[in-house]
Amino acid sequence: MRRSITLVAAVGATLALAACGGGDTTTEETAEPAAQETTDAAGAGGTLTVWVDETRQPAVEAAAAAFEEETGATVETVLKNYDDIRPDFNAQVPTGEGPDITVGGHDWLGELTANGVVAPIELGDKASEFETVAIEAFTQDGQVYGLPYAVENIALIRNTALAPEAPATWDEMVAAGQAAGTTYPFLLQMGEEGDPYTMYPLQTSFGAPVFTQNDDGSYAAELALGGEAGNAFAQFLADQGAAGTLDPAITYDIAVEAFAAGESPFIIGGPWMLASFEGLDLAIDPIPSAGGQPAQPFVGVQGFYVNGQSDNALLANDFLVNYLATEEAQLALYEAGDRPPALVAAADIASEDPITAGFREIGAEAVPMPSIPEMGSVWQFWGVTEAAIVSGSQEPVAAWEKMVADIQGALDAA
């Protein structure tokens, strides 16, 4: 399914950072001679500590080796369990501990900025070299807080031996799946607790996003999933549950195993599933609309944050912008993690693989998962309500309206 992409060395960026800090600190671009001064200063015994997980460690260390050779600085990578990074970073930075740089997801941004543990970075003209959605995801109050390296999203994964053509609508997908004569017309994980992340493109196709979105792609703390559009989506869930096309009994493991066994022509999922589908001839298609509007999945963007209390903020920015924002580094991270690169030039090369190209095209039209702190009040009500509506245990419109009221109550109480 995947063929290896040869890493291509990139021309080093000439952007230099004159300053970086938290809050209202102003940063400026400098000319190339100043960039040389920055490098020289960095080489005078500077040391960076970077937290990475096992998947990202080799690619970061390769970039660090080039940085050390060219600047004389030292980069120490500390291997961390990914699930431990966010709580440990939040706990250690206020005490003066923690790394200068950490890997992390963009959906951490609201919490990290609220806690004052990350500093904005200055990309300057370099920002235009990244996928737009990747920059939007790390933007808050007009400032960029992360160096993006990978974009991930779900799509419709199609077994071309069972379904030669991509369906344009939800009804076409169901009909094609039924015509294939497989156990399942399509597979969409849900589970008894629901899965609003996977269901989200169906919800957006009804025009019911979770929060309103600002012009720069960031989110306002204003719920948008209620009203007529939300109620129409709730009725759709009930109808699909009654028809047996959506089922809370379908968990992630059941869905992946069934698709790998050829028991369905379609599964809605992400690139993290692909290792389970070796040997299948696959295509990556847009998720069909159920409500008439585009079905927009969430985009998750992975990147690197700078410690808001680091004494080495300038050095950290130099490493991120000039050594991890290169084709070589971003392709190395892609090879390790199978997610399309955030840097456009690297994504163009990675897209020689049609599977990667498919996920990338869909991600370009998707929306960042909200990173605002208010998102934490949504999850506890969202999935369980969807599952209850699908199972038929709750009346759809009443259940959905109660869910919206409960979420708003949690927001008001926060």
C-alpha positions as CSV (number, residue, x, y, z in Angstrom):
1,M,0.0,0.0,0.0
2,R,2.7,2.5,0.9
3,R,6.0,3.0,-0.9
4,S,8.9,4.6,0.9
5,I,9.6,8.2,0.1
6,T,13.2,9.2,-0.4
7,L,14.2,12.0,2.0
8,V,15.1,15.1,0.2
9,A,17.5,17.6,1.8
10,A,16.1,21.1,2.0
11,V,17.8,24.4,1.6
12,G,18.3,25.9,5.1
13,A,15.9,28.6,6.0
14,T,17.3,32.1,6.4
15,L,14.7,33.4,8.8
16,A,16.1,34.4,12.1
17,L,14.3,35.3,15.3
18,A,15.3,38.4,17.1
19,A,13.3,37.6,20.2
20,C,10.6,35.3,21.6
21,G,8.6,35.3,24.7
22,G,5.1,35.0,26.2
23,G,2.3,37.4,26.3
24,D,2.7,40.7,24.4
25,T,6.4,40.3,23.6
26,T,7.1,41.6,20.1
27,T,9.2,39.5,17.7
28,E,10.9,40.7,14.6
29,E,12.5,39.3,11.5
30,T,16.2,40.2,10.8
31,A,18.3,40.1,7.8
32,E,20.6,37.2,7.0
33,P,23.8,38.7,8.7
34,A,21.8,38.8,12.0
35,A,20.8,35.2,11.5
36,Q,24.5,34.4,11.5
37,E,24.9,36.3,14.7
38,T,22.1,34.2,16.2
39,T,23.8,31.0,15.2
40,D,27.1,32.2,16.6
41,A,25.5,33.1,19.9
42,A,23.7,29.8,20.0
43,G,26.9,28.0,19.6
44,A,28.5,29.6,22.7
45,G,27.6,26.6,25.0
46,G,23.9,26.7,24.5
47,T,21.9,23.6,25.5
48,L,18.3,22.6,24.6
49,T,16.3,19.9,26.2
50,V,13.5,18.4,24.0
51,W,10.8,16.0,25.1
52,V,9.9,13.4,22.4
53,D,8.1,10.1,22.2
54,E,9.5,6.9,20.8
55,T,8.0,7.5,17.3
56,R,9.5,11.0,16.9
57,Q,12.8,10.5,18.6
58,P,15.0,9.4,15.7
59,A,13.8,12.2,13.4
60,V,14.3,14.9,16.0
61,E,17.8,13.5,16.9
62,A,18.8,13.7,13.2
63,A,17.7,17.3,13.0
64,A,19.5,18.0,16.3
65,A,22.7,16.5,15.0
66,A,22.7,19.0,12.1
67,F,21.9,21.8,14.5
68,E,24.7,20.9,16.8
69,E,27.2,20.6,14.0
70,E,26.3,24.0,12.5
71,T,25.9,26.0,15.7
72,G,28.0,24.3,18.4
73,A,24.9,24.1,20.6
74,T,23.9,20.9,22.4
75,V,20.5,19.2,22.1
76,E,19.4,16.6,24.7
77,T,16.4,14.5,23.8
78,V,14.4,13.0,26.6
79,L,12.2,10.0,25.7
80,K,8.7,10.3,27.2
81,N,5.5,8.3,27.0
82,Y,3.3,10.5,24.8
83,D,0.4,10.3,27.3
84,D,2.6,11.6,30.1
85,I,3.9,14.6,28.2
86,R,1.0,17.0,28.6
87,P,0.5,16.5,32.4
88,D,4.2,16.5,33.1
89,F,4.8,19.6,31.1
90,N,2.0,21.5,32.8
91,A,3.3,20.4,36.2
92,Q,7.0,21.0,35.7
93,V,7.2,24.3,33.7
94,P,5.7,26.5,36.5
95,T,8.4,25.2,38.9
96,G,11.2,26.1,36.5
97,E,11.7,22.5,35.3
98,G,10.7,20.7,32.2
99,P,12.2,20.9,28.6
100,D,12.8,23.9,26.4
101,I,10.8,22.2,23.7
102,T,8.2,19.5,23.7
103,V,6.3,17.5,21.1
104,G,2.5,17.8,21.4
105,G,-0.9,18.0,19.7
106,H,-2.5,21.3,18.8
107,D,-5.6,20.5,20.9
108,W,-3.4,21.0,24.0
109,L,-3.1,24.7,23.1
110,G,-6.0,26.1,25.1
111,E,-4.9,24.4,28.2
112,L,-1.2,25.2,27.8
113,T,-1.8,28.9,27.1
114,A,-4.3,29.1,30.0
115,N,-1.6,27.7,32.3
116,G,1.0,30.1,30.8
117,V,3.5,27.3,30.1
118,V,4.1,28.0,26.3
119,A,5.4,30.9,24.4
120,P,4.5,32.0,20.9
121,I,6.9,31.4,18.1
122,E,7.7,33.7,15.2
123,L,7.5,32.1,11.8
124,G,7.4,35.2,9.7
125,D,7.2,34.5,6.0
126,K,7.9,30.8,6.8
127,A,4.2,30.5,7.9
128,S,3.1,30.6,4.2
129,E,5.2,27.4,3.6
130,F,2.9,25.3,5.8
131,E,-0.6,23.9,5.1
132,T,-3.1,26.6,6.0
133,V,-5.0,24.3,8.4
134,A,-1.8,23.5,10.3
135,I,-1.1,27.1,11.1
136,E,-4.7,27.8,11.9
137,A,-4.6,24.9,14.4
138,F,-1.7,26.4,16.4
139,T,-3.1,30.0,16.2
140,Q,-4.6,31.7,19.2
141,D,-5.3,35.4,19.6
142,G,-3.4,36.1,16.4
143,Q,-0.2,34.3,17.5
144,V,1.3,31.0,16.5
145,Y,2.2,28.8,19.4
146,G,3.6,25.6,17.7
147,L,5.8,24.5,14.9
148,P,3.6,22.1,13.0
149,Y,5.0,18.9,11.5
150,A,2.1,16.6,10.7
151,V,-1.6,16.7,9.9
152,E,-4.0,13.9,10.5
153,N,-7.7,13.4,9.8
154,I,-10.2,10.7,9.0
155,A,-11.5,9.9,5.6
156,L,-13.5,7.2,3.8
157,I,-11.2,4.2,3.3
158,R,-12.5,2.1,0.4
159,N,-11.6,-1.5,-0.6
160,T,-11.6,-1.0,-4.4
161,A,-12.1,-4.8,-5.0
162,L,-15.5,-4.5,-3.3
163,A,-16.4,-0.9,-4.4
164,P,-14.8,0.3,-7.6
165,E,-16.3,3.8,-7.4
166,A,-16.3,6.4,-4.7
167,P,-19.8,7.2,-3.4
168,A,-20.8,10.9,-3.5
169,T,-23.5,10.8,-0.8
170,W,-24.3,8.8,2.3
171,D,-27.2,7.0,0.6
172,E,-25.0,6.1,-2.3
173,M,-22.4,4.6,0.1
174,V,-25.0,2.6,2.0
175,A,-26.5,1.3,-1.3
176,A,-23.0,0.4,-2.7
177,G,-22.2,-1.4,0.5
178,Q,-25.4,-3.4,0.4
179,A,-24.8,-4.3,-3.2
180,A,-21.4,-5.6,-2.3
181,G,-23.1,-8.4,-0.3
182,T,-20.7,-8.1,2.6
183,T,-21.5,-8.5,6.3
184,Y,-21.5,-4.7,6.8
185,P,-22.4,-2.1,4.1
186,F,-19.9,0.2,5.8
187,L,-18.1,0.4,9.2
188,L,-18.0,3.3,11.5
189,Q,-16.8,2.8,15.1
190,M,-19.0,4.0,17.9
191,G,-19.1,2.0,21.0
192,E,-21.5,2.3,23.9
193,E,-19.9,5.7,24.9
194,G,-20.2,7.0,21.3
195,D,-17.4,8.5,19.2
196,P,-18.2,12.1,18.3
197,Y,-14.7,12.5,16.7
198,T,-15.5,9.9,14.1
199,M,-19.1,11.1,13.8
200,Y,-18.2,14.7,13.4
201,P,-18.1,14.9,9.6
202,L,-21.6,13.6,9.4
203,Q,-22.6,16.3,12.0
204,T,-21.0,19.1,10.0
205,S,-22.8,17.9,6.8
206,F,-25.9,19.1,8.6
207,G,-24.4,22.5,9.3
208,A,-24.0,21.9,13.1
209,P,-20.4,22.5,14.0
210,V,-19.5,22.2,17.7
211,F,-18.4,25.9,18.1
212,T,-18.4,28.9,15.9
213,Q,-15.2,29.6,14.1
214,N,-13.4,32.9,13.7
215,D,-12.0,34.3,10.4
216,D,-8.4,33.1,11.3
217,G,-9.6,29.5,11.9
218,S,-9.6,29.7,15.7
219,Y,-12.8,29.1,17.7
220,A,-15.0,31.3,19.8
221,A,-16.6,29.8,22.9
222,E,-20.0,29.9,21.3
223,L,-21.9,26.6,20.8
224,A,-23.1,26.0,17.3
225,L,-24.3,22.4,17.4
226,G,-27.9,23.2,18.5
227,G,-30.9,24.6,16.7
228,E,-32.6,23.1,13.7
229,A,-29.4,21.8,12.1
230,G,-28.4,19.9,15.3
231,N,-31.9,18.5,15.6
232,A,-31.8,17.3,12.0
233,F,-28.6,15.5,12.7
234,A,-30.1,13.9,15.8
235,Q,-33.0,12.6,13.8
236,F,-30.6,11.2,11.2
237,L,-28.8,9.3,14.0
238,A,-32.1,7.9,15.2
239,D,-33.1,6.9,11.6
240,Q,-29.7,5.2,11.0
241,G,-29.9,3.4,14.2
242,A,-33.4,2.1,13.5
243,A,-32.2,0.9,10.0
244,G,-29.2,-0.9,11.6
245,T,-26.6,1.1,9.6
246,L,-25.2,2.7,12.7
247,D,-24.7,0.5,15.7
248,P,-23.1,1.3,19.1
249,A,-21.9,-2.3,19.3
250,I,-19.3,-1.6,16.6
251,T,-16.1,-0.7,18.5
252,Y,-12.8,0.4,16.9
253,D,-11.3,-3.1,17.1
254,I,-14.4,-4.7,15.6
255,A,-14.5,-2.2,12.8
256,V,-10.8,-2.6,11.9
257,E,-10.9,-6.4,12.1
258,A,-14.0,-6.7,10.0
259,F,-12.6,-4.3,7.3
260,A,-9.3,-6.1,7.2
261,A,-11.2,-9.4,6.7
262,G,-13.1,-8.0,3.7
263,E,-16.4,-7.8,5.5
264,S,-17.2,-4.3,4.3
265,P,-16.1,-2.1,1.3
266,F,-15.9,1.0,3.4
267,I,-14.6,2.2,6.8
268,I,-14.4,5.7,8.1
269,G,-11.1,6.1,9.8
270,G,-7.6,7.5,9.8
271,P,-4.1,6.6,8.6
272,W,-3.4,4.9,12.0
273,M,-5.5,2.0,10.7
274,L,-3.5,1.4,7.6
275,A,-1.0,-1.1,9.1
276,S,-4.0,-3.4,9.7
277,F,-5.0,-3.3,6.1
278,E,-1.8,-4.6,4.4
279,G,-2.6,-6.5,1.2
280,L,-5.8,-4.7,0.4
281,D,-6.1,-2.4,-2.6
282,L,-7.3,0.8,-1.0
283,A,-8.5,4.3,-2.1
284,I,-9.0,7.3,0.1
285,D,-12.2,9.3,-0.6
286,P,-14.0,12.2,1.0
287,I,-16.6,11.2,3.6
288,P,-20.0,11.3,1.9
289,S,-22.4,14.0,3.0
290,A,-25.4,12.9,4.9
291,G,-27.0,16.3,5.4
292,G,-26.3,18.0,2.1
293,Q,-23.4,20.2,3.2
294,P,-19.7,19.2,3.0
295,A,-18.7,16.5,5.5
296,Q,-15.8,18.1,7.3
297,P,-13.8,15.9,9.7
298,F,-11.6,17.3,12.5
299,V,-8.0,17.8,11.7
300,G,-5.4,17.1,14.4
301,V,-2.0,18.8,14.0
302,Q,1.1,17.6,15.7
303,G,3.9,20.0,16.4
304,F,6.5,21.4,18.9
305,Y,5.9,23.9,21.7
306,V,8.4,26.2,23.3
307,N,8.5,26.3,27.1
308,G,7.0,29.7,28.1
309,Q,9.6,30.0,30.9
310,S,12.6,28.8,29.0
311,D,15.9,30.7,29.3
312,N,16.7,29.4,25.8
313,A,13.7,30.6,23.9
314,L,15.7,32.2,21.1
315,L,17.8,29.1,20.7
316,A,14.6,26.9,20.7
317,N,13.1,29.0,18.0
318,D,16.2,28.8,15.9
319,F,16.1,25.0,16.1
320,L,12.4,24.7,15.3
321,V,12.2,27.2,12.4
322,N,15.5,26.4,10.8
323,Y,16.0,22.7,11.5
324,L,12.6,21.1,12.1
325,A,10.8,23.2,9.4
326,T,12.7,21.6,6.6
327,E,11.8,19.1,4.0
328,E,14.3,16.6,5.3
329,A,13.1,16.8,8.9
330,Q,9.4,16.8,8.1
331,L,9.8,13.8,5.7
332,A,11.7,11.9,8.4
333,L,8.8,12.6,10.8
334,Y,6.3,11.5,8.1
335,E,8.2,8.2,7.5
336,A,8.0,7.5,11.3
337,G,4.4,8.4,11.8
338,D,2.5,8.0,8.5
339,R,0.8,11.4,8.8
340,P,1.1,13.9,5.9
341,P,3.7,16.5,6.7
342,A,2.6,20.0,7.6
343,L,5.2,21.7,5.5
344,V,3.8,22.0,1.9
345,A,7.1,21.1,0.1
346,A,7.4,17.9,2.2
347,A,3.7,17.1,1.8
348,D,4.1,17.4,-2.0
349,I,6.8,14.8,-1.9
350,A,5.0,12.5,0.5
351,S,1.9,12.8,-1.8
352,E,3.6,10.7,-4.4
353,D,2.0,8.0,-2.3
354,P,-1.7,8.1,-3.4
355,I,-2.9,7.0,0.1
356,T,-1.1,9.9,1.7
357,A,-2.3,12.2,-1.1
358,G,-5.9,11.2,-0.4
359,F,-5.7,12.0,3.3
360,R,-4.0,15.2,2.6
361,E,-6.6,16.4,0.1
362,I,-9.4,15.7,2.6
363,G,-7.5,17.3,5.5
364,A,-7.1,20.5,3.4
365,E,-10.9,20.9,3.5
366,A,-11.3,19.8,7.1
367,V,-11.4,21.9,10.3
368,P,-9.0,22.0,13.2
369,M,-10.3,20.3,16.3
370,P,-11.1,23.1,18.8
371,S,-8.2,23.7,21.2
372,I,-10.1,26.2,23.4
373,P,-10.4,25.2,27.0
374,E,-14.2,25.1,26.6
375,M,-13.9,22.0,24.5
376,G,-13.3,20.1,27.7
377,S,-16.9,20.6,28.7
378,V,-18.3,19.1,25.5
379,W,-17.0,15.5,25.4
380,Q,-18.7,14.2,28.5
381,F,-22.1,14.8,27.1
382,W,-21.6,14.5,23.3
383,G,-20.7,10.9,22.6
384,V,-23.1,9.3,25.1
385,T,-26.0,11.3,23.7
386,E,-25.2,10.2,20.2
387,A,-25.0,6.5,21.3
388,A,-28.2,6.8,23.2
389,I,-30.0,8.3,20.2
390,V,-28.7,5.6,17.8
391,S,-29.6,2.8,20.2
392,G,-33.2,4.2,20.4
393,S,-33.1,4.6,24.2
394,Q,-33.7,8.4,23.9
395,E,-35.9,10.5,21.7
396,P,-33.5,12.2,19.3
397,V,-34.5,15.9,19.4
398,A,-35.2,16.0,23.1
399,A,-31.9,14.2,23.9
400,W,-30.0,16.5,21.6
401,E,-31.5,19.7,23.0
402,K,-30.8,18.5,26.6
403,M,-27.2,17.7,25.6
404,V,-26.8,21.3,24.3
405,A,-28.3,22.7,27.4
406,D,-26.1,20.5,29.6
407,I,-23.0,21.6,27.7
408,Q,-24.0,25.3,28.0
409,G,-24.5,24.8,31.7
410,A,-21.1,23.4,32.1
411,L,-19.6,26.3,30.1
412,D,-21.4,28.8,32.2
413,A,-20.3,27.2,35.4
414,A,-16.6,27.0,34.4
